[in-house]
Amino acid sequence: MKMIDISEEGYQEFNDLLEANEIEPKVVRLALAGFGCSGPRFGLMVDDPTDSDVVEVVKDITFIVSKDLYNEYEGFVILSDEENFGGGMSLRPKKVDDAAGCSTCATGCAV
């Protein structure tokens, strides 16, 4: 199973972001950033892989994620701004916990 699903458009937009921020080498860790009403949120950071990581190279970008996070979410999808309907680039897990969402919040979500 692939760890990262990313279209050519998504790759180009992500690569442009790394280049604009002068990130070299292009080695990026995907990490859990917390939880919200819509479920887990993920962040990116520059890091080096360890023995407890899964590593996948897509063209010239190396993606790293901890084995535990990979096993929990079964990989990730990176969407371009256009693929995300103008909502900016997004990073989503492949496996989504159906229990996550507004019903897990004490106050609920406004509609």
TORKE-865450 format. One record per residue: residue number from 1; x, y, z of N, C-alpha, C, O, CB in turn; residue in one letter. Coordinates in steps of 0.1 Angstrom, whole numbers. Last residue first. Glycine has a CB too. Layout:
<pts>
{num=NUM | nX=X | nY=Y | nZ=Z | caX=X | caY=Y | caZ=Z | cX=X | cY=Y | cZ=Z | oX=X | oY=Y | oZ=Z | cbX=X | cbY=Y | cbZ=Z | residuo=A}
...
</pts>
This chain:
<pts>
{num=111 | nX=-242 | nY=249 | nZ=122 | caX=-245 | caY=245 | caZ=108 | cX=-248 | cY=258 | cZ=101 | oX=-252 | oY=257 | oZ=89 | cbX=-256 | cbY=235 | cbZ=107 | residuo=V}
{num=110 | nX=-217 | nY=243 | nZ=147 | caX=-227 | caY=252 | caZ=141 | cX=-229 | cY=248 | cZ=126 | oX=-220 | oY=244 | oZ=119 | cbX=-223 | cbY=267 | cbZ=142 | residuo=A}
{num=109 | nX=-214 | nY=213 | nZ=166 | caX=-209 | caY=222 | caZ=155 | cX=-220 | cY=231 | cZ=150 | oX=-232 | oY=226 | oZ=148 | cbX=-202 | cbY=214 | cbZ=144 | residuo=C}
{num=108 | nX=-210 | nY=207 | nZ=201 | caX=-216 | caY=204 | caZ=188 | cX=-210 | cY=214 | cZ=178 | oX=-202 | oY=223 | oZ=182 | cbX=-231 | cbY=205 | cbZ=188 | residuo=G}
{num=107 | nX=-199 | nY=208 | nZ=226 | caX=-208 | caY=219 | caZ=222 | cX=-215 | cY=216 | cZ=208 | oX=-224 | oY=224 | oZ=205 | cbX=-201 | cbY=232 | cbZ=222 | residuo=T}
{num=106 | nX=-183 | nY=185 | nZ=227 | caX=-193 | caY=188 | caZ=238 | cX=-203 | cY=198 | cZ=234 | oX=-215 | oY=198 | oZ=238 | cbX=-186 | cbY=192 | cbZ=251 | residuo=A}
{num=105 | nX=-179 | nY=165 | nZ=199 | caX=-177 | caY=178 | caZ=206 | cX=-187 | cY=180 | cZ=216 | oX=-199 | oY=176 | oZ=214 | cbX=-176 | cbY=190 | cbZ=196 | residuo=C}
{num=104 | nX=-187 | nY=143 | nZ=185 | caX=-177 | caY=141 | caZ=195 | cX=-174 | cY=154 | cZ=203 | oX=-168 | oY=153 | oZ=214 | cbX=-164 | cbY=136 | cbZ=190 | residuo=T}
{num=103 | nX=-203 | nY=151 | nZ=164 | caX=-209 | caY=145 | caZ=176 | cX=-200 | cY=142 | cZ=187 | oX=-204 | oY=140 | oZ=198 | cbX=-216 | cbY=132 | cbZ=171 | residuo=S}
{num=102 | nX=-185 | nY=161 | nZ=145 | caX=-192 | caY=171 | caZ=154 | cX=-199 | cY=164 | cZ=166 | oX=-200 | oY=170 | oZ=176 | cbX=-203 | cbY=178 | cbZ=146 | residuo=C}
{num=101 | nX=-159 | nY=136 | nZ=145 | caX=-168 | caY=146 | caZ=139 | cX=-175 | cY=154 | cZ=149 | oX=-172 | oY=154 | oZ=161 | cbX=-178 | cbY=139 | cbZ=130 | residuo=G}
{num=100 | nX=-153 | nY=101 | nZ=146 | caX=-149 | caY=115 | caZ=147 | cX=-159 | cY=124 | cZ=140 | oX=-166 | oY=120 | oZ=131 | cbX=-135 | cbY=116 | cbZ=140 | residuo=A}
{num=99 | nX=-163 | nY=76 | nZ=140 | caX=-168 | caY=82 | caZ=152 | cX=-163 | cY=97 | cZ=154 | oX=-169 | oY=104 | oZ=162 | cbX=-163 | cbY=74 | cbZ=164 | residuo=A}
{num=98 | nX=-151 | nY=68 | nZ=117 | caX=-164 | caY=73 | caZ=116 | cX=-170 | cY=79 | cZ=128 | oX=-180 | oY=87 | oZ=128 | cbX=-173 | cbY=61 | cbZ=112 | residuo=D}
{num=97 | nX=-119 | nY=77 | nZ=109 | caX=-127 | caY=71 | caZ=120 | cX=-141 | cY=77 | cZ=119 | oX=-143 | oY=89 | oZ=121 | cbX=-120 | cbY=74 | cbZ=134 | residuo=D}
{num=96 | nX=-105 | nY=70 | nZ=78 | caX=-112 | caY=80 | caZ=86 | cX=-120 | cY=73 | cZ=97 | oX=-128 | oY=63 | oZ=93 | cbX=-121 | cbY=89 | cbZ=78 | residuo=V}
{num=95 | nX=-76 | nY=65 | nZ=60 | caX=-86 | caY=58 | caZ=69 | cX=-92 | cY=69 | cZ=78 | oX=-85 | oY=75 | oZ=86 | cbX=-80 | cbY=46 | cbZ=77 | residuo=K}
{num=94 | nX=-61 | nY=84 | nZ=49 | caX=-68 | caY=75 | caZ=40 | cX=-79 | cY=68 | cZ=48 | oX=-90 | oY=66 | oZ=43 | cbX=-59 | cbY=65 | cbZ=34 | residuo=K}
{num=93 | nX=-61 | nY=118 | nZ=61 | caX=-58 | caY=104 | caZ=63 | cX=-66 | cY=96 | cZ=53 | oX=-77 | oY=100 | oZ=49 | cbX=-61 | cbY=100 | cbZ=77 | residuo=P}
{num=92 | nX=-50 | nY=147 | nZ=43 | caX=-61 | caY=139 | caZ=49 | cX=-56 | cY=125 | cZ=51 | oX=-48 | oY=120 | oZ=43 | cbX=-73 | cbY=140 | cbZ=40 | residuo=R}
{num=91 | nX=-41 | nY=179 | nZ=37 | caX=-35 | caY=166 | caZ=40 | cX=-46 | cY=159 | cZ=48 | oX=-50 | oY=163 | oZ=59 | cbX=-22 | cbY=168 | cbZ=48 | residuo=L}
{num=90 | nX=-46 | nY=204 | nZ=11 | caX=-50 | caY=197 | caZ=24 | cX=-43 | cY=184 | cZ=24 | oX=-39 | oY=178 | oZ=14 | cbX=-65 | cbY=195 | cbZ=24 | residuo=S}
{num=89 | nX=-45 | nY=238 | nZ=-1 | caX=-39 | caY=224 | caZ=0 | cX=-44 | cY=217 | cZ=12 | oX=-46 | oY=224 | oZ=23 | cbX=-24 | cbY=224 | cbZ=-1 | residuo=M}
{num=88 | nX=-76 | nY=256 | nZ=-3 | caX=-62 | caY=254 | caZ=0 | cX=-57 | cY=240 | cZ=-1 | oX=-66 | oY=231 | oZ=-2 | cbX=-59 | cbY=260 | cbZ=13 | residuo=G}
{num=87 | nX=-102 | nY=254 | nZ=-13 | caX=-100 | caY=255 | caZ=2 | cX=-85 | cY=254 | cZ=6 | oX=-82 | oY=252 | oZ=18 | cbX=-107 | cbY=244 | cbZ=9 | residuo=G}
{num=86 | nX=-109 | nY=249 | nZ=-39 | caX=-105 | caY=263 | caZ=-35 | cX=-102 | cY=265 | cZ=-20 | oX=-101 | oY=276 | oZ=-16 | cbX=-115 | cbY=272 | cbZ=-39 | residuo=G}
{num=85 | nX=-114 | nY=221 | nZ=-38 | caX=-124 | caY=231 | caZ=-42 | cX=-121 | cY=245 | cZ=-37 | oX=-130 | oY=252 | oZ=-32 | cbX=-138 | cbY=226 | cbZ=-36 | residuo=F}
{num=84 | nX=-92 | nY=206 | nZ=-37 | caX=-99 | caY=208 | caZ=-24 | cX=-109 | cY=219 | cZ=-26 | oX=-113 | oY=226 | oZ=-16 | cbX=-89 | cbY=212 | cbZ=-14 | residuo=N}
{num=83 | nX=-82 | nY=207 | nZ=-62 | caX=-88 | caY=194 | caZ=-58 | cX=-96 | cY=196 | cZ=-45 | oX=-105 | oY=188 | oZ=-43 | cbX=-77 | cbY=183 | cbZ=-57 | residuo=E}
{num=82 | nX=-71 | nY=233 | nZ=-60 | caX=-82 | caY=230 | caZ=-69 | cX=-89 | cY=218 | cZ=-65 | oX=-102 | oY=217 | oZ=-66 | cbX=-77 | cbY=230 | cbZ=-84 | residuo=E}
{num=81 | nX=-50 | nY=229 | nZ=-41 | caX=-61 | caY=238 | caZ=-38 | cX=-73 | cY=236 | cZ=-47 | oX=-84 | oY=236 | oZ=-42 | cbX=-56 | cbY=253 | cbZ=-41 | residuo=D}
{num=80 | nX=-44 | nY=193 | nZ=-39 | caX=-41 | caY=206 | caZ=-43 | cX=-53 | cY=216 | cZ=-40 | oX=-63 | oY=211 | oZ=-36 | cbX=-38 | cbY=207 | cbZ=-59 | residuo=S}
{num=79 | nX=-41 | nY=169 | nZ=-13 | caX=-49 | caY=175 | caZ=-24 | cX=-44 | cY=189 | cZ=-27 | oX=-41 | oY=197 | oZ=-18 | cbX=-64 | cbY=175 | cbZ=-20 | residuo=L}
{num=78 | nX=-28 | nY=139 | nZ=-3 | caX=-25 | caY=154 | caZ=-4 | cX=-33 | cY=159 | cZ=-16 | oX=-31 | oY=155 | oZ=-27 | cbX=-9 | cbY=157 | cbZ=-5 | residuo=I}
{num=77 | nX=-35 | nY=114 | nZ=19 | caX=-39 | caY=120 | caZ=6 | cX=-35 | cY=135 | cZ=7 | oX=-40 | oY=142 | oZ=16 | cbX=-54 | cbY=117 | cbZ=2 | residuo=V}
{num=76 | nX=-19 | nY=87 | nZ=36 | caX=-24 | caY=100 | caZ=35 | cX=-26 | cY=104 | cZ=21 | oX=-20 | oY=99 | oZ=12 | cbX=-15 | cbY=110 | cbZ=42 | residuo=F}
{num=75 | nX=-21 | nY=57 | nZ=57 | caX=-15 | caY=65 | caZ=47 | cX=-23 | cY=79 | cZ=46 | oX=-32 | oY=81 | oZ=54 | cbX=-15 | cbY=58 | cbZ=33 | residuo=G}
{num=74 | nX=-34 | nY=44 | nZ=78 | caX=-32 | caY=37 | caZ=65 | cX=-27 | cY=46 | cZ=54 | oX=-30 | oY=43 | oZ=42 | cbX=-45 | cbY=30 | cbZ=61 | residuo=E}
{num=73 | nX=-37 | nY=53 | nZ=104 | caX=-45 | caY=60 | caZ=93 | cX=-43 | cY=55 | cZ=79 | oX=-49 | oY=59 | oZ=70 | cbX=-41 | cbY=75 | cbZ=93 | residuo=Y}
{num=72 | nX=-23 | nY=35 | nZ=120 | caX=-36 | caY=40 | caZ=124 | cX=-44 | cY=46 | cZ=113 | oX=-56 | oY=44 | oZ=112 | cbX=-34 | cbY=51 | cbZ=135 | residuo=E}
{num=71 | nX=1 | nY=31 | nZ=106 | caX=-8 | caY=20 | caZ=109 | cX=-22 | cY=24 | cZ=113 | oX=-32 | oY=18 | oZ=109 | cbX=-2 | cbY=11 | cbZ=120 | residuo=N}
{num=70 | nX=11 | nY=58 | nZ=106 | caX=8 | caY=51 | caZ=93 | cX=-2 | cY=39 | cZ=96 | oX=-11 | oY=38 | oZ=89 | cbX=21 | cbY=46 | cbZ=86 | residuo=Y}
{num=69 | nX=16 | nY=61 | nZ=134 | caX=6 | caY=69 | caZ=127 | cX=2 | cY=63 | cZ=113 | oX=-10 | oY=64 | oZ=110 | cbX=12 | cbY=84 | cbZ=124 | residuo=L}
{num=68 | nX=35 | nY=41 | nZ=137 | caX=23 | caY=40 | caZ=145 | cX=12 | cY=49 | cZ=138 | oX=1 | oY=44 | oZ=137 | cbX=25 | cbY=46 | cbZ=159 | residuo=D}
{num=67 | nX=56 | nY=49 | nZ=121 | caX=49 | caY=36 | caZ=118 | cX=36 | cY=36 | cZ=125 | oX=26 | oY=31 | oZ=119 | cbX=58 | cbY=24 | cbZ=122 | residuo=K}
{num=66 | nX=56 | nY=83 | nZ=112 | caX=59 | caY=73 | caZ=121 | cX=51 | cY=60 | cZ=118 | oX=40 | oY=61 | oZ=112 | cbX=56 | cbY=77 | cbZ=136 | residuo=S}
{num=65 | nX=66 | nY=94 | nZ=79 | caX=56 | caY=93 | caZ=90 | cX=59 | cY=82 | cZ=99 | oX=65 | oY=71 | oZ=95 | cbX=42 | cbY=91 | cbZ=83 | residuo=V}
{num=64 | nX=80 | nY=113 | nZ=53 | caX=82 | caY=105 | caZ=65 | cX=70 | cY=105 | cZ=74 | oX=64 | oY=116 | oZ=76 | cbX=95 | cbY=110 | cbZ=73 | residuo=I}
{num=63 | nX=88 | nY=118 | nZ=20 | caX=78 | caY=119 | caZ=30 | cX=81 | cY=109 | cZ=41 | oX=84 | oY=97 | oZ=38 | cbX=63 | cbY=117 | cbZ=24 | residuo=F}
{num=62 | nX=108 | nY=135 | nZ=-2 | caX=108 | caY=124 | caZ=7 | cX=98 | cY=127 | cZ=18 | oX=99 | oY=136 | oZ=25 | cbX=122 | cbY=121 | cbZ=13 | residuo=T}
{num=61 | nX=106 | nY=145 | nZ=-35 | caX=102 | caY=148 | caZ=-22 | cX=101 | cY=135 | cZ=-14 | oX=95 | oY=125 | oZ=-18 | cbX=88 | cbY=155 | cbZ=-22 | residuo=I}
{num=60 | nX=111 | nY=140 | nZ=-62 | caX=122 | caY=144 | caZ=-54 | cX=118 | cY=149 | cZ=-40 | oX=126 | oY=156 | oZ=-33 | cbX=129 | cbY=155 | cbZ=-61 | residuo=D}
{num=59 | nX=89 | nY=114 | nZ=-65 | caX=98 | caY=122 | caZ=-74 | cX=109 | cY=127 | cZ=-65 | oX=118 | oY=118 | oZ=-62 | cbX=90 | cbY=134 | cbZ=-79 | residuo=K}
{num=58 | nX=84 | nY=105 | nZ=-34 | caX=76 | caY=108 | caZ=-46 | cX=84 | cY=118 | cZ=-54 | oX=85 | oY=130 | oZ=-50 | cbX=62 | cbY=114 | cbZ=-41 | residuo=V}
{num=57 | nX=93 | nY=81 | nZ=-12 | caX=98 | caY=91 | caZ=-20 | cX=89 | cY=93 | cZ=-32 | oX=86 | oY=83 | oZ=-39 | cbX=113 | cbY=88 | cbZ=-25 | residuo=V}
{num=56 | nX=85 | nY=73 | nZ=21 | caX=82 | caY=71 | caZ=7 | cX=87 | cY=83 | cZ=0 | oX=85 | oY=95 | oZ=4 | cbX=66 | cbY=70 | cbZ=5 | residuo=E}
{num=55 | nX=90 | nY=55 | nZ=51 | caX=95 | caY=66 | caZ=42 | cX=90 | cY=62 | cZ=28 | oX=91 | oY=51 | oZ=24 | cbX=110 | cbY=66 | cbZ=43 | residuo=V}
{num=54 | nX=80 | nY=51 | nZ=85 | caX=78 | caY=47 | caZ=71 | cX=82 | cY=58 | cZ=62 | oX=79 | oY=70 | oZ=65 | cbX=63 | cbY=43 | cbZ=69 | residuo=V}
{num=53 | nX=101 | nY=49 | nZ=114 | caX=93 | caY=56 | caZ=104 | cX=91 | cY=47 | cZ=92 | oX=98 | oY=38 | oZ=89 | cbX=100 | cbY=69 | cbZ=101 | residuo=D}
{num=52 | nX=119 | nY=40 | nZ=133 | caX=105 | caY=38 | caZ=136 | cX=96 | cY=46 | cZ=127 | oX=85 | oY=49 | oZ=130 | cbX=103 | cbY=43 | cbZ=150 | residuo=S}
{num=51 | nX=144 | nY=48 | nZ=125 | caX=141 | caY=34 | caZ=123 | cX=126 | cY=31 | cZ=126 | oX=121 | oY=21 | oZ=121 | cbX=149 | cbY=25 | cbZ=132 | residuo=D}
{num=50 | nX=138 | nY=81 | nZ=110 | caX=144 | caY=72 | caZ=120 | cX=140 | cY=57 | cZ=117 | oX=132 | oY=55 | oZ=107 | cbX=140 | cbY=76 | cbZ=135 | residuo=T}
{num=49 | nX=144 | nY=109 | nZ=88 | caX=138 | caY=96 | caZ=92 | cX=145 | cY=89 | cZ=103 | oX=158 | oY=90 | oZ=104 | cbX=136 | cbY=87 | cbZ=79 | residuo=P}
{num=48 | nX=144 | nY=143 | nZ=98 | caX=151 | caY=132 | caZ=93 | cX=144 | cY=119 | cZ=97 | oX=139 | oY=118 | oZ=108 | cbX=166 | cbY=132 | cbZ=98 | residuo=D}
{num=47 | nX=124 | nY=172 | nZ=89 | caX=129 | caY=162 | caZ=98 | cX=137 | cY=152 | cZ=91 | oX=137 | oY=151 | oZ=79 | cbX=118 | cbY=156 | cbZ=107 | residuo=D}
{num=46 | nX=101 | nY=197 | nZ=87 | caX=113 | caY=192 | caZ=82 | cX=120 | cY=184 | cZ=92 | oX=121 | oY=188 | oZ=104 | cbX=123 | cbY=204 | cbZ=77 | residuo=V}
{num=45 | nX=66 | nY=190 | nZ=90 | caX=78 | caY=196 | caZ=95 | cX=90 | cY=190 | cZ=88 | oX=90 | oY=179 | oZ=83 | cbX=80 | cbY=194 | cbZ=111 | residuo=M}
{num=44 | nX=31 | nY=194 | nZ=91 | caX=43 | caY=191 | caZ=83 | cX=55 | cY=197 | cZ=90 | oX=54 | oY=208 | oZ=95 | cbX=42 | cbY=195 | cbZ=68 | residuo=L}
{num=43 | nX=1 | nY=180 | nZ=106 | caX=11 | caY=191 | caZ=103 | cX=23 | cY=185 | cZ=96 | oX=25 | oY=173 | oZ=95 | cbX=15 | cbY=198 | cbZ=115 | residuo=G}
{num=42 | nX=-33 | nY=173 | nZ=109 | caX=-20 | caY=169 | caZ=106 | cX=-11 | cY=181 | cZ=103 | oX=-16 | oY=191 | oZ=97 | cbX=-19 | cbY=158 | cbZ=95 | residuo=F}
{num=41 | nX=-60 | nY=165 | nZ=130 | caX=-54 | caY=175 | caZ=121 | cX=-39 | cY=171 | cZ=120 | oX=-33 | oY=166 | oZ=130 | cbX=-56 | cbY=189 | cbZ=127 | residuo=R}
{num=40 | nX=-89 | nY=143 | nZ=133 | caX=-75 | caY=146 | caZ=135 | cX=-70 | cY=157 | cZ=125 | oX=-75 | oY=158 | oZ=114 | cbX=-66 | cbY=134 | cbZ=133 | residuo=P}
{num=39 | nX=-122 | nY=159 | nZ=134 | caX=-113 | caY=147 | caZ=136 | cX=-98 | cY=152 | cZ=137 | oX=-96 | oY=163 | oZ=141 | cbX=-114 | cbY=138 | cbZ=124 | residuo=G}
{num=38 | nX=-137 | nY=181 | nZ=135 | caX=-138 | caY=173 | caZ=122 | cX=-128 | cY=161 | cZ=123 | oX=-126 | oY=155 | oZ=113 | cbX=-135 | cbY=182 | cbZ=110 | residuo=S}
{num=37 | nX=-132 | nY=192 | nZ=159 | caX=-145 | caY=187 | caZ=157 | cX=-146 | cY=178 | cZ=144 | oX=-154 | oY=169 | oZ=144 | cbX=-155 | cbY=198 | cbZ=155 | residuo=C}
{num=36 | nX=-98 | nY=181 | nZ=164 | caX=-108 | caY=191 | caZ=164 | cX=-122 | cY=184 | cZ=161 | oX=-123 | oY=172 | oZ=161 | cbX=-105 | cbY=202 | cbZ=153 | residuo=G}
{num=35 | nX=-65 | nY=173 | nZ=176 | caX=-78 | caY=169 | caZ=172 | cX=-88 | cY=181 | cZ=172 | oX=-86 | oY=189 | oZ=181 | cbX=-83 | cbY=157 | cbZ=180 | residuo=F}
{num=34 | nX=-31 | nY=174 | nZ=164 | caX=-41 | caY=175 | caZ=174 | cX=-55 | cY=171 | cZ=168 | oX=-55 | oY=165 | oZ=157 | cbX=-42 | cbY=190 | cbZ=178 | residuo=G}
{num=33 | nX=-11 | nY=168 | nZ=146 | caX=-11 | caY=181 | caZ=152 | cX=-21 | cY=183 | cZ=162 | oX=-21 | oY=193 | oZ=169 | cbX=-12 | cbY=192 | cbZ=141 | residuo=A}
{num=32 | nX=9 | nY=142 | nZ=136 | caX=-4 | caY=145 | caZ=142 | cX=-3 | cY=158 | cZ=149 | oX=6 | oY=160 | oZ=158 | cbX=-9 | cbY=134 | cbZ=151 | residuo=L}
{num=31 | nX=29 | nY=147 | nZ=107 | caX=27 | caY=144 | caZ=121 | cX=13 | cY=148 | cZ=125 | oX=7 | oY=157 | oZ=120 | cbX=38 | cbY=152 | cbZ=129 | residuo=A}
{num=30 | nX=52 | nY=140 | nZ=82 | caX=38 | caY=142 | caZ=84 | cX=35 | cY=138 | cZ=99 | oX=39 | oY=127 | oZ=103 | cbX=28 | cbY=134 | cbZ=74 | residuo=L}
{num=29 | nX=82 | nY=155 | nZ=73 | caX=75 | caY=146 | caZ=82 | cX=61 | cY=150 | cZ=83 | oX=58 | oY=162 | oZ=85 | cbX=82 | cbY=146 | cbZ=96 | residuo=R}
{num=28 | nX=102 | nY=158 | nZ=44 | caX=91 | caY=163 | caZ=52 | cX=84 | cY=152 | cZ=60 | oX=81 | oY=142 | oZ=55 | cbX=80 | cbY=170 | cbZ=42 | residuo=V}
{num=27 | nX=127 | nY=169 | nZ=25 | caX=124 | caY=158 | caZ=34 | cX=114 | cY=163 | cZ=44 | oX=117 | oY=172 | oZ=52 | cbX=137 | cbY=152 | cbZ=41 | residuo=V}
{num=26 | nX=144 | nY=182 | nZ=3 | caX=130 | caY=181 | caZ=4 | cX=126 | cY=168 | cZ=12 | oX=121 | oY=159 | oZ=6 | cbX=123 | cbY=182 | cbZ=-10 | residuo=K}
{num=25 | nX=173 | nY=196 | nZ=20 | caX=167 | caY=187 | caZ=10 | cX=152 | cY=187 | cZ=13 | oX=147 | oY=190 | oZ=24 | cbX=173 | cbY=173 | cbZ=11 | residuo=P}
{num=24 | nX=154 | nY=226 | nZ=16 | caX=164 | caY=216 | caZ=9 | cX=171 | cY=209 | cZ=20 | oX=176 | oY=216 | oZ=29 | cbX=173 | cbY=224 | cbZ=-1 | residuo=E}
{num=23 | nX=132 | nY=250 | nZ=12 | caX=134 | caY=237 | caZ=20 | cX=142 | cY=228 | cZ=11 | oX=138 | oY=223 | oZ=1 | cbX=120 | cbY=231 | cbZ=23 | residuo=I}
{num=22 | nX=124 | nY=276 | nZ=5 | caX=138 | caY=272 | caZ=4 | cX=141 | cY=260 | cZ=13 | oX=151 | oY=259 | oZ=20 | cbX=147 | cbY=283 | cbZ=8 | residuo=E}
{num=21 | nX=98 | nY=283 | nZ=2 | caX=104 | caY=284 | caZ=15 | cX=118 | cY=279 | cZ=16 | oX=123 | oY=277 | oZ=28 | cbX=94 | cbY=276 | cbZ=25 | residuo=N}
{num=20 | nX=95 | nY=277 | nZ=-25 | caX=93 | caY=291 | caZ=-21 | cX=98 | cY=293 | cZ=-7 | oX=103 | oY=304 | oZ=-3 | cbX=78 | cbY=294 | cbZ=-21 | residuo=A}
{num=19 | nX=99 | nY=249 | nZ=-24 | caX=109 | caY=257 | caZ=-31 | cX=107 | cY=272 | cZ=-26 | oX=117 | oY=279 | oZ=-24 | cbX=107 | cbY=256 | cbZ=-46 | residuo=E}
{num=18 | nX=75 | nY=241 | nZ=-11 | caX=88 | caY=238 | caZ=-5 | cX=99 | cY=247 | cZ=-11 | oX=108 | oY=252 | oZ=-4 | cbX=92 | cbY=223 | cbZ=-7 | residuo=L}
{num=17 | nX=56 | nY=250 | nZ=-29 | caX=56 | caY=255 | caZ=-15 | cX=70 | cY=253 | cZ=-9 | oX=75 | oY=262 | oZ=-2 | cbX=45 | cbY=248 | cbZ=-7 | residuo=L}
{num=16 | nX=62 | nY=235 | nZ=-52 | caX=64 | caY=249 | caZ=-52 | cX=64 | cY=256 | cZ=-39 | oX=72 | oY=265 | oZ=-36 | cbX=52 | cbY=256 | cbZ=-60 | residuo=D}
{num=15 | nX=55 | nY=210 | nZ=-41 | caX=69 | caY=212 | caZ=-45 | cX=72 | cY=227 | cZ=-46 | oX=82 | oY=232 | oZ=-41 | cbX=72 | cbY=205 | cbZ=-58 | residuo=N}
{num=14 | nX=27 | nY=214 | nZ=-40 | caX=35 | caY=211 | caZ=-28 | cX=50 | cY=214 | cZ=-30 | oX=56 | oY=220 | oZ=-21 | cbX=33 | cbY=196 | cbZ=-23 | residuo=F}
{num=13 | nX=21 | nY=218 | nZ=-67 | caX=18 | caY=228 | caZ=-57 | cX=26 | cY=226 | cZ=-44 | oX=31 | oY=236 | oZ=-39 | cbX=3 | cbY=228 | cbZ=-54 | residuo=E}
{num=12 | nX=30 | nY=193 | nZ=-77 | caX=36 | caY=205 | caZ=-82 | cX=33 | cY=217 | cZ=-72 | oX=42 | oY=225 | oZ=-69 | cbX=30 | cbY=209 | cbZ=-96 | residuo=Q}
{num=11 | nX=13 | nY=175 | nZ=-64 | caX=28 | caY=174 | caZ=-63 | cX=34 | cY=187 | cZ=-66 | oX=42 | oY=192 | oZ=-59 | cbX=33 | cbY=163 | cbZ=-71 | residuo=Y}
{num=10 | nX=-12 | nY=183 | nZ=-74 | caX=-9 | caY=184 | caZ=-59 | cX=6 | cY=184 | cZ=-57 | oX=11 | oY=191 | oZ=-49 | cbX=-16 | cbY=173 | cbZ=-52 | residuo=G}
{num=9 | nX=-8 | nY=176 | nZ=-101 | caX=-11 | caY=190 | caZ=-97 | cX=-8 | cY=192 | cZ=-82 | oX=-2 | oY=202 | oZ=-78 | cbX=-26 | cbY=193 | cbZ=-100 | residuo=E}
{num=8 | nX=-5 | nY=148 | nZ=-99 | caX=6 | caY=157 | caZ=-104 | cX=4 | cY=171 | cZ=-100 | oX=14 | oY=178 | oZ=-97 | cbX=6 | cbY=155 | cbZ=-120 | residuo=E}
{num=7 | nX=-17 | nY=138 | nZ=-66 | caX=-18 | caY=140 | caZ=-81 | cX=-6 | cY=148 | cZ=-85 | oX=1 | oY=153 | oZ=-78 | cbX=-32 | cbY=146 | cbZ=-84 | residuo=S}
{num=6 | nX=-9 | nY=114 | nZ=-42 | caX=-8 | caY=128 | caZ=-46 | cX=-9 | cY=129 | cZ=-61 | oX=-2 | oY=121 | oZ=-68 | cbX=5 | cbY=135 | cbZ=-40 | residuo=I}
{num=5 | nX=-8 | nY=94 | nZ=-14 | caX=-15 | caY=96 | caZ=-27 | cX=-15 | cY=111 | cZ=-30 | oX=-20 | oY=119 | oZ=-22 | cbX=-30 | cbY=90 | cbZ=-26 | residuo=D}
{num=4 | nX=15 | nY=77 | nZ=4 | caX=11 | caY=90 | caZ=0 | cX=4 | cY=89 | cZ=-14 | oX=9 | oY=84 | oZ=-23 | cbX=23 | cbY=100 | cbZ=-1 | residuo=I}
{num=3 | nX=20 | nY=50 | nZ=9 | caX=17 | caY=58 | caZ=20 | cX=11 | cY=72 | cZ=16 | oX=3 | oY=77 | oZ=23 | cbX=31 | cbY=61 | cbZ=28 | residuo=M}
{num=2 | nX=5 | nY=22 | nZ=-8 | caX=13 | caY=35 | caZ=-9 | cX=9 | cY=43 | cZ=4 | oX=-2 | oY=43 | oZ=8 | cbX=9 | cbY=43 | cbZ=-22 | residuo=K}
{num=1 | nX=8 | nY=-12 | nZ=0 | caX=0 | caY=0 | caZ=0 | cX=9 | cY=12 | cZ=0 | oX=19 | oY=13 | oZ=7 | cbX=-10 | cbY=0 | cbZ=12 | residuo=M}
</pts>
